[in-house]
Amino acid sequence: MPDMRFAPPPSVRIAERSTGMNQVLARSYNERLIMSLLLQNPGLSRMQLGEASGLSAQTISVIVRSLEKDNLVLKGEAVRGRIGPPTTPISLNPEGAFSIGINIGHRYLDVVMSDFVGNPISRRAFVYDEARLDDVRRTAREAVETAMAEAPKARRDRLAGIGLSLPSDMGPSIGEARAILDFDFEAELSRASGLDVFIQNDVTAAASAECMFGAARNLNDYLYCVVTPHIVPRLVLGGRIYAGHDQAFSGESEAAMMDRFLALRDAPEASGDNIDSWIGTVADELHALIASLGKFARVKTAIIAGLLPDAVLAEIVSRLSEISGTDSETAIEKSRLGPWGLAIGAAALPFHSRFMNDSPASAG
């Protein structure tokens, strides 16, 4: 059997409701295995799928026909080689399934609708002066209703579910934070949408999505760091996610950091003269975190993500690479999920639960 590397851990909770997509969602183990292989390696031929999965040629043909009938895979143009008959590449169909991802954070809520290969096809951001349960639950419900209303019927009919991700804590307002984290969002959203709801920690879900769609697609082990008002790390070793302690930035309050993040998201070009100094501070903090990890575990790649414009995150990665130097054993890479990565992580949860092969990967 192939090494499927890392796949997202199961969602923490699932609200089950019947949908019009039940027949498409009810996939066999072998079908999930083939779709997992195509997610990791787009464009494999039937022969390559057989070699990677250990399944017979006849079984592969039956599975591919079934997935193609349900519009979950696409065949490319035949490729003629020097020897033997032409081969036909097979890939997941981006229009084969869709999901809605919601990330609830400190003073903000992001919503995306994602296609089957992780591309956000619609997105919307909401900002609060202070996160309160009544505001958050209303915004989440209305955002889902709006996303579904604005989507063409063909996409609505192929929605696999809703993914919801939340942080481990919600900031200084302890009473409201506890109320938000304890609220039954899956019941609320499933009533509003008629869809199944999947819930997971935000950074864990994003680390998972990075493996499915992003820079970690071909990695077995990696360090994943999300730059928020804290640096939030996840260590992935042998298909298991380990959560670390959030690292606060020195010299700035959490409220001031959140103000900076929201300002950068809204208008990165108007970030002010001190952005260069702040980028240097973030790079220094990340370097210290990676160096500390190196005393206990050897990881060849660190992926840096964040709720930041691509240009700002790219500069952080560039500075971090300069600080680390060419002799560093850890390569630094920028996340490919962009500033909406936490919401895309949420959107990936229904895809994994519905279509991907189960793996031993789980949250540690």
C-alpha positions in Angstrom: 0.0 0.0 0.0 1.3 3.5 -0.7 2.5 5.9 2.0 -0.3 8.4 2.0 1.8 10.8 4.1 -0.2 13.2 6.2 -4.0 13.8 6.0 -6.1 16.0 8.2 -7.2 14.5 11.6 -10.9 13.9 12.0 -13.0 16.9 12.9 -13.7 17.3 16.6 -17.5 17.1 16.2 -19.8 16.4 13.2 -23.4 17.3 12.9 -25.0 14.7 10.6 -27.8 15.8 8.3 -29.0 14.2 5.1 -28.1 16.1 1.9 -29.0 15.8 -1.8 -25.4 14.7 -2.4 -25.7 11.4 -0.4 -25.0 9.1 -3.3 -21.9 11.0 -4.4 -20.7 11.3 -0.8 -21.0 7.5 -0.1 -17.6 6.5 -1.4 -15.9 3.1 -0.8 -12.5 2.7 0.8 -10.8 2.1 -2.6 -12.5 5.1 -4.2 -11.2 7.3 -1.3 -7.8 5.8 -1.8 -7.7 6.7 -5.5 -9.0 10.3 -4.8 -6.3 10.7 -2.1 -3.7 9.7 -4.6 -5.0 12.1 -7.2 -5.0 14.9 -4.6 -1.4 14.3 -3.8 -0.4 13.6 -7.5 -2.6 15.2 -10.1 -2.5 13.6 -13.5 -1.7 10.0 -12.7 -2.6 7.4 -15.3 -4.6 4.3 -14.5 -1.4 2.2 -14.6 0.3 4.6 -12.1 -2.8 4.5 -9.9 -2.6 0.7 -9.9 1.1 0.7 -9.0 0.6 3.2 -6.2 -2.5 1.6 -4.7 -1.8 -2.1 -5.3 -5.2 -2.5 -6.9 -5.7 -4.5 -10.1 -6.1 -2.8 -13.4 -9.7 -4.0 -13.6 -10.5 -2.5 -10.2 -8.9 0.8 -11.2 -11.0 0.9 -14.3 -14.2 0.3 -12.4 -13.3 3.0 -9.8 -12.3 5.6 -12.4 -15.5 5.1 -14.4 -17.6 5.4 -11.2 -15.8 8.6 -10.1 -16.0 10.0 -13.6 -19.7 9.3 -13.7 -20.2 11.3 -10.5 -18.0 14.1 -12.0 -15.4 13.8 -9.2 -12.5 13.2 -11.7 -11.6 14.4 -15.1 -9.6 12.7 -17.9 -6.9 14.8 -19.6 -5.7 14.5 -23.2 -4.0 11.2 -24.0 -0.2 11.4 -23.9 1.7 9.3 -26.5 5.0 7.9 -25.3 7.8 6.3 -27.2 6.8 2.8 -26.2 3.3 1.3 -25.7 -0.2 2.8 -26.0 -1.0 6.4 -25.1 -1.7 7.1 -21.4 -4.5 9.3 -20.1 -3.9 11.5 -17.1 -6.6 11.6 -14.5 -7.2 14.4 -12.0 -9.7 15.5 -9.4 -12.4 17.7 -11.0 -12.3 21.1 -9.3 -16.1 21.4 -9.9 -16.7 17.9 -8.5 -17.5 19.1 -5.0 -17.6 22.3 -3.0 -17.5 23.3 0.7 -17.9 26.3 2.9 -15.2 27.1 5.4 -15.6 29.4 8.3 -12.8 30.6 10.6 -13.8 32.4 13.8 -11.0 34.4 15.2 -10.2 37.2 17.6 -12.4 40.0 16.4 -12.9 38.6 12.9 -14.7 35.9 11.0 -13.7 34.7 7.5 -15.9 32.7 5.2 -14.8 31.0 1.9 -16.4 28.7 -0.6 -13.8 26.3 -1.9 -13.7 24.0 -4.9 -12.6 20.4 -4.7 -8.9 21.3 -5.0 -8.7 24.1 -2.5 -9.3 27.1 -4.6 -11.4 29.8 -2.8 -14.1 30.8 -5.3 -15.8 33.3 -3.0 -14.7 34.8 0.2 -15.9 37.4 2.7 -14.4 38.9 5.9 -16.2 40.4 8.9 -14.5 42.4 11.7 -15.8 43.1 15.2 -14.7 45.7 17.8 -15.0 42.8 20.3 -16.1 39.2 19.7 -19.4 38.6 21.3 -21.4 35.3 21.0 -24.6 36.9 19.7 -22.7 38.8 17.0 -20.5 35.8 16.0 -23.4 33.3 15.8 -25.5 35.7 13.7 -22.6 36.6 11.4 -21.7 32.9 10.9 -25.3 32.0 10.1 -25.9 34.9 7.7 -22.6 34.3 6.0 -23.5 30.7 5.2 -26.9 31.7 4.0 -25.4 34.4 1.8 -22.7 32.1 0.4 -25.3 29.5 -0.6 -27.7 32.1 -2.0 -25.0 33.6 -4.2 -23.7 30.3 -5.5 -25.1 28.9 -8.7 -27.4 26.0 -8.2 -24.9 23.6 -9.7 -22.5 24.5 -6.9 -25.1 24.4 -4.2 -26.1 20.9 -5.2 -22.6 19.7 -4.9 -21.8 21.2 -1.4 -20.1 18.5 0.7 -20.6 20.3 4.0 -19.5 23.2 6.1 -16.1 23.3 8.0 -15.8 25.5 11.0 -12.4 26.2 12.7 -11.8 28.1 16.0 -8.7 29.0 18.0 -7.9 27.4 21.3 -8.8 30.6 23.1 -10.6 33.8 22.0 -8.6 36.5 23.7 -9.0 38.5 26.9 -12.8 38.5 27.3 -12.9 35.3 29.2 -16.7 35.1 29.7 -17.5 35.8 26.0 -14.6 33.7 24.8 -15.8 30.7 26.8 -19.4 31.2 25.5 -18.2 31.3 21.9 -16.0 28.2 22.2 -18.7 26.2 24.0 -21.6 27.3 21.7 -23.2 24.6 19.5 -22.3 26.0 16.1 -22.8 22.7 14.3 -26.5 22.6 15.3 -26.9 26.3 14.4 -25.3 26.1 11.0 -26.8 22.7 10.1 -30.3 24.1 10.8 -29.5 27.1 8.6 -28.1 25.2 5.7 -29.2 21.6 5.8 -25.6 20.5 5.5 -23.3 18.5 7.7 -20.9 20.5 9.9 -17.3 19.6 10.8 -15.4 21.4 13.5 -11.6 21.5 14.2 -9.0 23.7 15.8 -8.0 26.5 13.3 -4.3 26.0 13.0 -4.6 22.2 13.0 -7.1 22.4 10.2 -4.8 24.8 8.3 -1.8 22.5 8.7 -4.0 19.8 7.2 -5.1 21.9 4.3 -1.5 22.8 3.6 -0.8 19.1 3.1 -3.8 18.6 0.9 -3.5 21.7 -1.3 -0.3 23.6 -0.5 3.4 23.6 0.2 3.3 20.5 2.4 1.7 18.3 -0.3 4.8 16.2 -0.7 6.2 16.4 2.8 6.2 13.7 5.5 7.4 15.9 8.4 7.3 19.6 8.7 6.9 22.5 11.1 3.9 24.7 10.4 3.8 28.2 12.0 0.9 30.6 11.6 1.6 34.3 12.3 -1.4 35.8 14.1 -1.2 38.1 17.1 0.8 35.1 18.4 3.0 32.6 16.5 1.0 29.4 16.7 3.1 26.3 15.8 2.1 22.7 14.8 4.7 20.0 14.4 3.9 17.2 11.9 5.9 14.0 12.4 5.0 10.7 10.8 1.5 11.7 10.1 0.7 13.0 13.5 0.1 16.7 14.5 1.6 18.0 17.7 0.4 21.3 19.1 2.9 23.6 20.7 2.6 26.6 22.9 1.6 29.9 21.3 4.4 32.4 21.3 3.5 36.0 22.1 5.4 38.8 20.4 7.6 40.8 22.8 7.0 44.5 23.2 3.4 44.7 22.0 0.1 43.9 23.6 -2.3 41.4 22.0 -4.8 44.1 21.3 -2.2 46.2 19.5 -1.1 43.2 17.5 -4.7 42.5 16.4 -5.1 46.1 15.4 -2.0 45.8 13.2 -3.2 42.6 11.6 -6.6 43.9 10.8 -5.1 47.1 9.3 -2.7 45.1 7.2 -5.5 42.9 5.9 -7.6 45.9 4.9 -4.9 48.2 3.5 -1.4 46.7 3.3 -0.1 49.7 1.3 -1.0 52.0 4.2 0.8 50.0 6.9 3.1 52.8 7.9 6.9 53.2 8.3 7.2 50.8 11.1 6.2 47.7 9.1 9.8 47.0 8.2 10.8 46.9 11.9 7.8 44.7 12.7 8.6 42.2 9.9 12.1 42.0 11.4 10.7 41.2 14.8 8.4 38.5 13.5 11.4 36.9 11.6 13.5 37.0 14.8 10.7 35.3 16.8 10.2 32.6 14.2 14.0 32.0 14.0 14.1 31.5 17.8 11.2 29.1 17.7 12.8 27.0 14.9 16.2 27.0 16.6 14.5 25.8 19.9 12.7 23.0 18.1 16.0 21.9 16.5 17.2 20.9 19.9 14.6 18.2 20.1 13.5 17.2 16.6 15.1 17.4 13.1 12.6 18.9 10.6 13.8 19.7 7.1 11.1 22.2 6.3 9.3 25.0 8.1 6.2 26.5 6.4 5.2 30.0 7.4 1.5 31.0 7.1 -0.4 33.9 8.4 -3.4 36.2 8.2 -1.3 38.6 6.1 -1.1 39.9 2.6 1.1 37.7 0.4 3.7 40.4 -0.1 4.1 40.9 3.7 4.3 37.1 4.4 6.8 36.8 1.5 9.0 39.4 3.1 8.8 37.7 6.5 9.9 34.4 4.9 12.8 36.2 3.0 14.0 37.8 6.3 13.8 34.5 8.1 15.7 32.8 5.4 18.5 35.4 5.6 18.7 35.1 9.4 18.8 31.3 9.2 21.6 31.3 6.6 22.5 28.9 3.9 23.9 26.4 6.5 20.5 25.9 8.2 19.2 22.3 8.1 15.6 23.7 7.9 14.4 25.1 4.6 11.9 28.0 4.9 8.8 28.0 2.7 5.8 30.3 2.4 2.4 28.8 2.7 0.5 28.5 -0.6 -2.9 29.0 1.0 -2.6 32.8 1.2 -4.2 35.1 3.9 -7.4 33.0 3.8 -5.5 29.9 4.9 -7.4 29.3 8.2 -10.8 29.5 6.4 -9.5 27.2 3.6 -8.4 24.8 6.4 -11.9 24.8 7.6 -13.2 24.2 4.1 -10.9 21.2 3.7 -12.6 19.3 6.6 -15.7 18.1 4.7 -13.5 17.0 1.7 -11.3 14.9 3.9 -14.2 13.3 5.9 -16.2 12.7 2.7 -13.8 11.8 0.0 -10.3 11.1 1.2 -8.7 7.9 2.5 -8.6 7.5 6.3 -5.1 7.6 7.6 -3.4 7.3 11.0 -2.9 11.0 11.1 -4.4 12.6 14.2 -3.9 15.5 16.5 -1.4 14.9 19.3 
